[in-house]
Amino acid sequence: MQAKIEALMQQVASGRIKTLQGRLLAMIQIKPRTVEELRDHYGIAHQTVTARLSELEDLGLITKARRVAGESYSSYHFVEDMAEQVRLRRRKEAERRQRWVDLGVRNGWIKSSNQKTLF
């Protein structure tokens, strides 16, 4: 995962951006953006933008700010601090694991959410 982060950051820093993820990250680094701004700028589907943003969130590179009074959309912000990126990445991984455990408990694949045999 670290190699992917480094490759994305290098693309953005060099200006030779090869991926949509990199282009979105570059725009968000300049200033916080909404899904709608990014979608309109690139002329791509809403689902495509949200999928790439979700991947960037999983990497800890961006975070979604909640809407505040008077704003109609949430915005995405670049996370500059590397320690914060790691913290966010670990939190996302833990949330993903917990969703799988909860699903396993609901479907009877594992007996309780305290059981960690799958991980």
QUIVEN-V82342 format. One record per residue. N is the residue number from 1. RES is the residue in one letter. SS is DSSP state (H for helix, E for strand, L for the rest). PHI is phi in whole degrees, -180 to 180 (* if undefined). OMEGA is omega in radians with two decimals (NA if undefined). Layout:
BEGIN
n=N res=RES ss=SS phi=PHI omega=OMEGA
n=N res=RES ss=SS phi=PHI omega=OMEGA
END
This chain:
BEGIN
n=1 res=M ss=L phi=* omega=-3.13
n=2 res=Q ss=H phi=-62 omega=3.12
n=3 res=A ss=H phi=-63 omega=3.12
n=4 res=K ss=H phi=-65 omega=3.12
n=5 res=I ss=H phi=-63 omega=-3.14
n=6 res=E ss=H phi=-62 omega=3.12
n=7 res=A ss=H phi=-64 omega=3.11
n=8 res=L ss=H phi=-62 omega=-3.12
n=9 res=M ss=H phi=-64 omega=3.11
n=10 res=Q ss=H phi=-67 omega=3.08
n=11 res=Q ss=H phi=-57 omega=-3.09
n=12 res=V ss=H phi=-64 omega=-3.12
n=13 res=A ss=H phi=-63 omega=-3.09
n=14 res=S ss=H phi=-81 omega=-3.08
n=15 res=G ss=L phi=83 omega=3.10
n=16 res=R ss=L phi=-100 omega=-3.02
n=17 res=I ss=L phi=-89 omega=-3.05
n=18 res=K ss=L phi=-103 omega=-3.02
n=19 res=T ss=L phi=-124 omega=3.05
n=20 res=L ss=H phi=-63 omega=3.09
n=21 res=Q ss=H phi=-55 omega=3.14
n=22 res=G ss=H phi=-64 omega=3.12
n=23 res=R ss=H phi=-65 omega=3.11
n=24 res=L ss=H phi=-65 omega=3.13
n=25 res=L ss=H phi=-60 omega=3.13
n=26 res=A ss=H phi=-61 omega=3.13
n=27 res=M ss=H phi=-67 omega=-3.12
n=28 res=I ss=H phi=-72 omega=3.08
n=29 res=Q ss=H phi=-64 omega=-3.12
n=30 res=I ss=H phi=-68 omega=3.09
n=31 res=K ss=L phi=-164 omega=3.12
n=32 res=P ss=L phi=-57 omega=-3.11
n=33 res=R ss=E phi=-132 omega=3.02
n=34 res=T ss=E phi=-98 omega=3.07
n=35 res=V ss=H phi=-57 omega=-3.09
n=36 res=E ss=H phi=-63 omega=3.09
n=37 res=E ss=H phi=-62 omega=-3.12
n=38 res=L ss=H phi=-67 omega=3.13
n=39 res=R ss=H phi=-60 omega=-3.12
n=40 res=D ss=H phi=-66 omega=-3.12
n=41 res=H ss=H phi=-63 omega=-3.08
n=42 res=Y ss=H phi=-96 omega=3.12
n=43 res=G ss=L phi=64 omega=-3.12
n=44 res=I ss=L phi=-120 omega=-3.08
n=45 res=A ss=L phi=-65 omega=3.10
n=46 res=H ss=H phi=-54 omega=-3.11
n=47 res=Q ss=H phi=-63 omega=3.12
n=48 res=T ss=H phi=-66 omega=3.13
n=49 res=V ss=H phi=-62 omega=-3.09
n=50 res=T ss=H phi=-65 omega=3.10
n=51 res=A ss=H phi=-65 omega=3.13
n=52 res=R ss=H phi=-68 omega=3.10
n=53 res=L ss=H phi=-65 omega=3.10
n=54 res=S ss=H phi=-62 omega=3.10
n=55 res=E ss=H phi=-64 omega=3.11
n=56 res=L ss=H phi=-66 omega=3.06
n=57 res=E ss=H phi=-64 omega=3.13
n=58 res=D ss=H phi=-60 omega=3.11
n=59 res=L ss=L phi=-79 omega=-3.14
n=60 res=G ss=L phi=81 omega=-3.07
n=61 res=L ss=L phi=-83 omega=3.11
n=62 res=I ss=E phi=-135 omega=3.06
n=63 res=T ss=E phi=-137 omega=-3.12
n=64 res=K ss=E phi=-94 omega=3.10
n=65 res=A ss=E phi=-90 omega=3.10
n=66 res=R ss=L phi=-68 omega=3.09
n=67 res=R ss=L phi=-64 omega=3.03
n=68 res=V ss=L phi=-113 omega=-3.11
n=69 res=A ss=L phi=-53 omega=3.10
n=70 res=G ss=L phi=92 omega=3.11
n=71 res=E ss=L phi=-102 omega=-3.10
n=72 res=S ss=L phi=-97 omega=-3.11
n=73 res=Y ss=L phi=-133 omega=3.02
n=74 res=S ss=L phi=-76 omega=3.10
n=75 res=S ss=E phi=-119 omega=3.13
n=76 res=Y ss=E phi=-107 omega=-3.08
n=77 res=H ss=E phi=-122 omega=3.07
n=78 res=F ss=E phi=-76 omega=3.09
n=79 res=V ss=L phi=-102 omega=-3.08
n=80 res=E ss=L phi=-79 omega=-3.04
n=81 res=D ss=L phi=-72 omega=-3.09
n=82 res=M ss=H phi=-65 omega=3.11
n=83 res=A ss=H phi=-64 omega=3.10
n=84 res=E ss=H phi=-68 omega=3.08
n=85 res=Q ss=H phi=-59 omega=3.13
n=86 res=V ss=H phi=-64 omega=3.13
n=87 res=R ss=H phi=-60 omega=3.13
n=88 res=L ss=H phi=-64 omega=3.14
n=89 res=R ss=H phi=-63 omega=3.12
n=90 res=R ss=H phi=-66 omega=3.12
n=91 res=R ss=H phi=-63 omega=3.11
n=92 res=K ss=H phi=-63 omega=3.12
n=93 res=E ss=H phi=-63 omega=3.13
n=94 res=A ss=H phi=-65 omega=3.11
n=95 res=E ss=H phi=-62 omega=3.13
n=96 res=R ss=H phi=-64 omega=3.09
n=97 res=R ss=H phi=-59 omega=-3.11
n=98 res=Q ss=H phi=-65 omega=3.09
n=99 res=R ss=H phi=-61 omega=3.12
n=100 res=W ss=H phi=-67 omega=3.11
n=101 res=V ss=H phi=-63 omega=3.12
n=102 res=D ss=H phi=-59 omega=3.10
n=103 res=L ss=H phi=-63 omega=3.11
n=104 res=G ss=H phi=-62 omega=3.11
n=105 res=V ss=H phi=-66 omega=-3.14
n=106 res=R ss=H phi=-59 omega=-3.09
n=107 res=N ss=L phi=-92 omega=3.10
n=108 res=G ss=L phi=78 omega=3.13
n=109 res=W ss=L phi=-75 omega=3.04
n=110 res=I ss=L phi=-130 omega=-2.99
n=111 res=K ss=L phi=-83 omega=3.12
n=112 res=S ss=L phi=-151 omega=-3.12
n=113 res=S ss=L phi=-73 omega=3.08
n=114 res=N ss=L phi=-81 omega=-3.13
n=115 res=Q ss=L phi=-78 omega=-3.06
n=116 res=K ss=L phi=-117 omega=-3.07
n=117 res=T ss=L phi=-68 omega=-3.12
n=118 res=L ss=L phi=-78 omega=-3.05
n=119 res=F ss=L phi=-123 omega=NA
END
